Every structure is written in C-alpha cells, then in structure tokens.
Amino acid sequence: MFLAAALVVFAAGTIFIFSGLPSLEELENPEPQLASKVFTEDGELLGQYFIENRIETDIDSLPKHLIEALIATEDRKFYSHWGVDIPRFVQAMVKNVFTFSREGASTITQQLSKNLYSLKVRNESTFDTGVRKIREWVTAIQIEKQFTKKEILEMYLNVSYFGRSAYGIETAARVYFDKRAADLTLPESAVLIALLKSSVAYDPLRRPENSMRRRNLVMHNMLVTDKLSMQSYEELKKTPIELATEKIGKTQSDAPHFMEYVRQQLTALSEKYGYDLYREGLNIYTTLDYRMQKIANKAAFDHIKEYQELFNKNWNWDRHQSLLISFVDRAIKNSFQYKTAVSQDEKASVYNRLKYNTQFIDSVKKIESTVEVGFVVIDPTNGHIKAMVGGANQDFGRGLNHVTGIKRQPGSSFKPFVYATAIDNGYYPAYTLLDQKFNYNGWSPDNAGNEYGGFMTLRRALANSVNVIAGRMTISEIAPPSQVVKYAHRMGIKSELEAYPSIALGTSSVSPLEMTSAFGTLAYNGVHVEPISVIRIEDKNGILIAEFMPEYTEAISQQTATIMQDMMSDVVNYGTGSGVRRFFHRPAAGKTGTTQNFSDAWFVGYTPQLAAGVWVGFDDHRVKFTNWYGQGAKAALPIWAKFMEQVYQKIDMPLKYFELADGVKSVTFCKETMDLGDPRVATEFCPNTVTDIVNVKHIPPKCELHTGRGTIVPEDKRGDSGW
C-alpha cells in the first residue's frame, strides 16, 4: 500500500515537473522575440520596434576573445559536460550550506534553457526554485542532444539580457559602445560578459567601479584559463571603460515622429502580409535620408528655440486670463488624479486643489504656449519622404505629429491651387485684374496693409500675395471654387475642402503633409506621386515580404505646372518669400501663408529636386503670435531656407533649373492694354511692352489699340463687378 502510494506521488511529481517543459517542437525551433529594425534610405539604423530589444548575430562574426571570456567566466567545462555540471553543482551546494553564501552552478546550457523558454517565474518559493532547477536540467540535457556546442553558444549570446533593454550581444554592443559586436575589443567584451551576472550591480554607467572590478575579474578568468597572458592582463586591466554615453538610455531616434508614422502604417498592413512587427525581426527599409533628417532637426529646433523666446517676451497671460482658466479647467479634467477619483466629492477636492496649485498652473502655461512645428521634405519625383520633424520636442515622439496629425487653415499658401486652376483655364501670368475692394454676396476680402491699386498681373499678385486678386478669380469663371477644389484634390490634397469663394484665401483646413505633397506636383511638372515612407519589408533572413512602388497620376498639364514654377519663383525672388534669398540661392519656388490674427504660419516650397513644407503655430489656435513676427515669411520660411541651404551644401546636390515645357513660349504684351484690364499681344507700334510666358494654346489676340492706323479706345473693364 505504501509502495503504491509512493509510486503515485512519484508519478504525479514527474508529470508535474515534465508538464512545464518545452515541447519537442519548441526545442527544435526556438523562436526568441526579435526586434524589427528600421533603416533609412542611406543604410543607417533609424530605430527598432520590439517587445524585447534584440538583434540576432552569427557566432562566426563575433571576436574569439568574447567567446573565451564567456566560457572562462560562466562555464569553464562547457565543452566537456552534457548540459549539467554535477561536480560544480555539488561544490556550489556545499559552499552555500557551510558559508551561507550564494554561488551559482548553472551551466551556459542551463542558463539558455531558462532564458529561452521562460522557465523562471516571479516571486519563486523555495519549492518553485527546486522544480525550476530540475526543469532546467532536463531541458539543458535535451538542448545538448539537439544542438551543437557552437549553436548553443550562439543562441545563448543572442537571448541573454545585458541591461538597459538590450537583449543579445549585438544589441548590447550597440547600446553601450555604439559599435557592432564584431568590433568589440577584449576589455569591452569583458564589460558585457560581466553584465551577465547582474546587469544592475555591474552597470558601467551607474556603477563604474563595480563594472571595472567585475570586468577585470572576467579578464583574470581568461588569464587563469590560459586565454590571456600575464603581460596582456596587467596592461588591459588598466584600460578605462569608454562608453558611448550619448547612446546609453536614449530611447528616441533622430526621427521619432517618422518612426511612429511608419509604425502606424506597418501595423495597418500586418494582417495583409501576415507578419508580427514586434517579434519577427523584420528589416524595414524606409525612404528617410538620415543626412537630411539631421539637417531638418537642426534647422527646425534652432529656429523654434529662438521663436519660443520671442513669443515668451510678447505673450502676457495676464491679458488672457479667461483663456488660461479654460486651459486649467481642461488640464484638471484630463489629469490622472481627477479621472481616477471615485466620487463627485473626490473630484471636487482634486479640482479645487489643482485649480490654485501654482506649479500645476505654470505647467499648463508652458504646455499651451509651446511654439510647435511641422516640417516635412519629399522627393517629388517618387513621393519619398526624406525628412520629418513632427514637433518641437523630440522626447515625445509619440505625441501629436504636426506633419500628419493636424489640419490647419493654410492661408495664402493655398493660393497656388487657385492660380493653377486659372492657368489651366487659359489665363496667363500677364493677365490683369483690378486691385480694388469688392463685395460679393457679403464677402469682401482685404489686402494686407489695406493697400490697393489699379490693374495688376497675376504674376505680381501671386508674388505679393494680393488677396483681392485671388478673390476676384474665385468669384468669376477664372477659377470657380468647385474647380479649385477639384484641382487641389487631384494635386494631392486629401482633406475635404469647402467650395466657397473664400477658398482663395486658404480657409479650409489641411495638413502640412498634404500641402507639401501637392506642391510636389508642381515641382514634378504636373505629375502627382503619393507620399511613401516605406520602400520594402524583408523578414529576418532578407526574404522580401512586401515592396512599395510610387503611384503616378497626371494631375495638371505640364504647361500649367511649369508656368506655375515660373510664377512661384517670383514669390521667392521678389515677393513675400524673398527672405529665402538671405540663405538659399539656387532655383526655388514657394508660397508664404499666414492665417487671421497670426494663428498659423506657413511656408511651402520646392526646388527641382525637393518639396518641403513648414507649419509653425500652437496646439490650441486660441494661442497665437501677437504681431508681424507671426507671419509665414518670418515664423516658417527661415526653417525652409536654412534647411535647403545646408542640404545643397552638405549633400552636394547637383544644380538643376526649372525648365519650361514644350508649348510654353515668351510673348510680348502691350502694356497699355494690360493697364486697362484687357491684355493683348503687342504689335510693332506699341510704345510700352512687357514680355511674359503663355501657353501657346491660349495666346491672346493682338493689340488693336496701336495698329499704325490711328487710336482705338478699348473696352474698359474697371466697372465690371465680377472683376
């Protein structure tokens, strides 16, 4: 009876122990969680998506001294045991019992079994520890049967934890020393092997003395096992530990908002392509140019820092008390303390406490008055996003992306869509409209500074951002609002646009990415290419999972696009965007934009090779710049110009010019007919002429005012309410 009971207990215990072991399939195909790596177009590692930050490496690429340091320190009999070192285990047990110390006896294979199959649990009891040790033994023996010693070492180094979210030797080498594991020196290798005992106790940044002591012990172990000479040991133990301190603890990449933008896109595609972004070690190749991104960061952050100081000097919260009260109210109700309060009395208590808390109010002031930026750069020929700065603070990469996540009124930066519509409808840069106020069904736009004049060419009106001229186009057949909406959408605007005459002044909200993409259509001679952030996705072995190609659409005619290039070049050379020429002197075109009361500042522009858009403003549009320094030409343009200056200088981009399309030619106009609002091609008798370009399909008739046969009084259009 007793024997039967004992057998039952033994059987139950055996079943219990073996039930927690990995299956044969798991043993044969261990699958550690691998970080997916994100690369820039020029091959730089931009960042990773992971649950465990791990990059696999091949043992053949690792330095010999790294392997020797590992074996000398963790398991000297590695090549002779069969997964468990019984003599070492007995020795450790005796020492622990008689000296009341703790000495480990786990072999490398046992440690691998624990790391690979998660055999250890939190808050283990003595019984749990005993059971786990038995399971580790059994699993280690099975691993030794299944894999070679070389394969075991490779797996061990790939799954071990080295602290600071670094799983695997390759990731550890990059985190601590900013180099590949293959390039580790012997002392550096010893620092990392030292971390295997305790990544906290021997952290080289926080506990450098402990790290140095343990590192030297690792090298001493190599000396004892004849892997290092006494002379080398004495020299190497004096070597200081030189860490890549700027890399350690850095959780953000140089393009955190781009990384988050890519993550969102990859997550949306994961079901279609059947991958796990966080576990399968994908290689993701993006469109980002690392050189351009760093230049974009500097241009944006230097300018925003300066502008924040300027804004702080001009903004006075005492004049905006009602606004501050609403911000504080919103912040309190969004706070963790308020949301987790159970009863209404608790909520009221939290509310009243925070409402008068000076520190809390100051934090609200700082957040709400932060000058924000959205800056994106696109290659218009293929839609590749080359750089993205999504906010003023890189530490909050998962915060609001001011390139893709906001929609704001673009102001006058929207006018090129109105002008492109007009040009495509047969009008031309030398066409003139009356620069005088009008009233159209109660809508009466004003010019900046309330300055008006006579007839003005479309070219000059665009260069100087004349509101009345843009308005006259949308209240007539020149550029009807519904047609402007159609053209803007074809060119790349995705947002819903309101087809009212006021669209001429950019009253419908759009994102900076949309605006930049649509301006890229003008840069690429009328062809629109959808923005692309990912070029291809490969699995960990380099096998292609998905590839993404540009999508090309002819949005407007080549003739219209190149005429717009020519007109918008005048914005930069002579008009509201002439501030560009303080920094950048290559061919460029663009448009400034400023919304009412300086809430939003824009500059969107392009060269033959790049399109870039800048928005500067605040998360809440009720906070705004207080005077002229909130204009697009002041608040946004310098970021664009300084970026272009540095990009063309440092990357050595070739010099290219805008070229007129076939079918666009220069025509000489009679100045007098232009001044009367009815431009005509000049004859040999016209005393004053102006030369400009025109689509050959839409050349106006010849001047009848100067024919050599007397003077003809032309029709005067100044009384036409539609003009």
Buried (B, 14 or more C-beta within 10 A) or exposed (E): EEEEEEEEEEEEEEEEBEEBBBEEEEBEEBEBBBBBBBBBBEEBEBBBBBEBBBBBBEBEEBBEBBBBBBBBBBBBEBEEBEBBBEEBBEEBEEBBEEEEEEEEBBBBBBBBBBBBBEBEEEEEEEEEEEBBBBBBBBBBBBBBEEBEBEEBBBBBBBBBBBBBBBBBBBBBBBBBBEEBBBEBBBBBBBBBBBBBBEBEBBBBBEBBEBBBEBBBBBBBBBBEBEBBEEEBBEEBBEBEBEBBEEEBEEEBBBBBBBBBBBBEBBEEBBEEEEBBBBBBBBBBBBBBBBBBBBBBBBBBBEBBEEBBEBBEEEBEBEEBEEBBEBBBBEBBEEBEBBEEBEEEEEBEBBBEEBEEBEEBBEEBBEEBBBBBBBBBBBBBBBBBBBBBBBBBBBEEBEBBBBBBBBBBBBBBBBBBBBBBBBBBBBBBBBBBBBBBBBEBEEBEBEBEEEEBEEBBBBBBBBBBBBBBBBBBBBBBEBBBBEBBBBBBBBBBBBEEBEBBBBBBBBBBBBBBBBBBBBBBBBBBBBBBBBBBBBBBBBBBEEEEBBEBEBEBEEBBBBBBBBBBBBBBBBBBBBBBBBBBEEBBEBBBBBBBBBBEEBBBBBBBBBBBBBBBBBBBBBBBBEBBBBEEBBBBBBBBBBBBBBBBBBBBEEEEBEEEEBEBBEEBEEBBBBBBBBBBBBBBBBBEEBEEBBEBBBBEEBEBEBBBBBBEEEEEEBEEBEEEEEB
